[in-house]
Amino acid sequence: MPRDYSSLPVIVFDIETGPRADAAQFAPEFEAPANYKDPVKIAAYRAEKMTEWVKSAALSAVTGQVLAIGVREDGRTEIFCSDDEAKMLFSFWDYVSTDGAIRARMVGFYSNRFDVPFLVRRSWRLGVPVPRGIISGRYLNDVFIDIMQVWQVGDYQATINLDTLSRWLGVGAKTGDGADFATLLAHDRQAALGYLTNDLEITERCAIALNIMEAPKAVTTATSDY
């Protein structure tokens, strides 16, 4: 019988990632189409493909890294953001666990397919201890609740993005694109953290609207930067 986690507190979470500086070492060899004969055009083609590949590198734990992690609990937002990825991951796991195990229901958007695996894999790579019980057999523990999976209602071909869902539910909208987070963080840290904070807030509102969680009794906008 599945364990009842309803008595546990709820933590809404989200991560932002970016490509690692050494990501290019894992890039494939890009071959220009056979009808390309001009060396200049061939070089331009390969450069364009490499640029596209580097942008997508942020989506893999092999070629990407965690740039920021946001959590929201009882109406309060905490942001873990540091140049030291291992320190940031340690701080996050320490926040969401007690005695080495996850202490709350973890609610995210597309989080079971992306955020949780990315966090675990980067932790493995950096030697950061991961709380026990995250994986139950072949699947994530039921403590992890993915709003995307709730939206699908068993129809796994039905997909939606956070911006569309939040606007459809009338609970807000995204303020940018996660693909631009690394650049934004490098040039305007405050704006980048504001973007993540907004994502957390609309994720929470979606979860409330879909009856995944109750609205927090007190809402604050305080943000801590780690």
N, C-alpha and C positions, 0 to 999 in steps of 0.2 A: 504494500500500500504506500503511495507517495506521501512523503512527509509534509505536514502542514506548516508552512512558513508564515502564515498570516499574522502571527504575533510579533514577528521581527520588525524592526524599524525599516524605513525605505531610504535608500541612497540613490539619487539620480546621478548618472555619471556620463562623461563624454571625454574623448581624447582628440588631440590634434597632432598630426604627424608631418614629417617633412623628409626629403631625401637626405641620406648621409653623404658626407663629403667624399667618401671613398666608394660610392655606389657604382661608379662607372666600371670598376673592376669586374662586376658581375654582368655587365651588358653583353648581349649577343653580338655577333658580327653582322652588321647591316650590309646587305648586298643590294646594289642598285639594280633596277630592271635590266634585262638583257639588251634592250634597245638603247640604253644609255651608253654612248661612246665617248663623249666629251669628259675628260678628267675633272674639269671644273664642276660640271653638272653632277658627276658621280660624287664628288666630295661634298657638294652642297646637299645632295640627297641624304648622304650618310649623316651629315651634321644635323639635318632636320629631324631624322629618325632618332638620333641620340638625344636631342633636346626633348622630344616627345617621351622617350623612354625614361629620362631623368625625372620628368614631371610625374610619371606613374610610379617611380621608385618609392615614393612616400607611402604607397599602399601595401608594401611588402615589408615584413619584419627583417628580411635579409638585407634589403637595400635602403630601408627607411629607419627612422628613429622617432621616439616620442618627444614632442616639443612642449606639450602642456597637457595636464589632466585636470578636469574640473569635476567637482562633486557638489551635490546640493542635498542638504538634509535639514529637515525641520525649518525650511524656508531660508536657510543660510547657505551662501555659496563660498566654497573654498577652491582656490586655484593653486595647483602645484605646477610651477614653471621655473626651470633651472637649466643652466648650461650643463649641469651634471645629471645626465639621464638616469644613471644608477641611483643617485640620491633621490631623485624625483619619484622613481618607481618604488623605492623603499618607503618613502613617505606616504605614498598612496596606499600600498598594501597594509602599512601600519595603521592607517586611518580606517580602512574598511574591515579590519579583522580584529579578533580578540582571541588570545591564546592560540594563535596560528590558524584560525579558521574564519571564514567570512562571517561577519556578525549581522548582516542586514540583507534585505531583498535588494538586489542591484538592478536598477531600471535604466535602460538606455535605448537608443534608436539604432537599429542594425548592429547592435552591440554584441550579439552572440556570434555573428559571422565576422565581425571586424575588430571591435575594441578589445574584447576579452582575449581572443587568440593573439592579437598584436602585443598586448601588455604581457601576457605569459611568455611568449617567445622572446621578446626583448629582455625580459627578466632572466630567462634561461641563459641568453647570450652574455649578459653582464654579471651573472652570478648572484642575482638578487633573489632571496628566498621568496617562494610563491606560497600563499596560504594553502593548506591541504583541503581536499574535497572539492576543488573547482571542477574537476572532471569526474563524472560518474559513469563508468563503463566507456561507451563510445561518445557520450554526450556531455554537455555542460550540466552542472548541477541545476536543479529547478529553482535555486535561489536567484539565478540570473533570468531576468524578464526582459525580453526584447520586444519593444513596441511594434516593430515591423511584423514579427510573428503573430502578435495579437491582432494586428490589422488584417492579416491574411485569412484569419478564421479558418485555417486548414487548407486554404487554396494557395499553395506555394508558388504559383505562377503570378499571383497578384502582388505587385510591388508599388511602392509609393515613396517619395522622398520626404524628408522632414519638413521642408518649406511648404510643399503642397498640402501635406496633412495638417500642419498647423494653421495654414490659411483656410483650408476647407472647414476645420473645426472652429474657426474664428478666434483662435487663441494667440495670434501673433504671426510673425514671419521671420525668416532668417535675414541677417544684415550683410551677408557676403557669401563667399564661396570658400569652403575649407581648402580647396586646392591652392588658394592664395595665402594661406595662413603663414607659411614659413617666411614669405617675402614681407608680409605685414608685420610679423613679429620682429623682423630685423630692422624695420624702418619706423615702426610706431607700436611699441610694446603695449601701451595703454589701450590702443584701438584693438589690438589682437586679443587681449584679455577680455575686452568688452564684447567682442564677437563671440568668444567662447561662453561668456556669462549669459549672453542672450540665448545661445543654443541650449544651455542647460535649463533656462527658464521656460522656453517653449516646449522642450522635451517634457518637463514636469507638467506643464499645462495639458499637453496631449495625453499624458498618462492619467491625469485626473479626469479628463473628458471621456476617456475610454474605460473608466472605472477600474484602473489598475491600482490606483492609490487614492487616498483621501487628500484633500487640500491641506497644506500646513496651517496650523492655527495662527502662527505669526510669520510674516514674510519680511526678510531683511535683504539688503543688497550688498552687505559687507563682503568684500573680496580680500582674501589673504594671498599673497604672492610668495611662493617658496622657491 
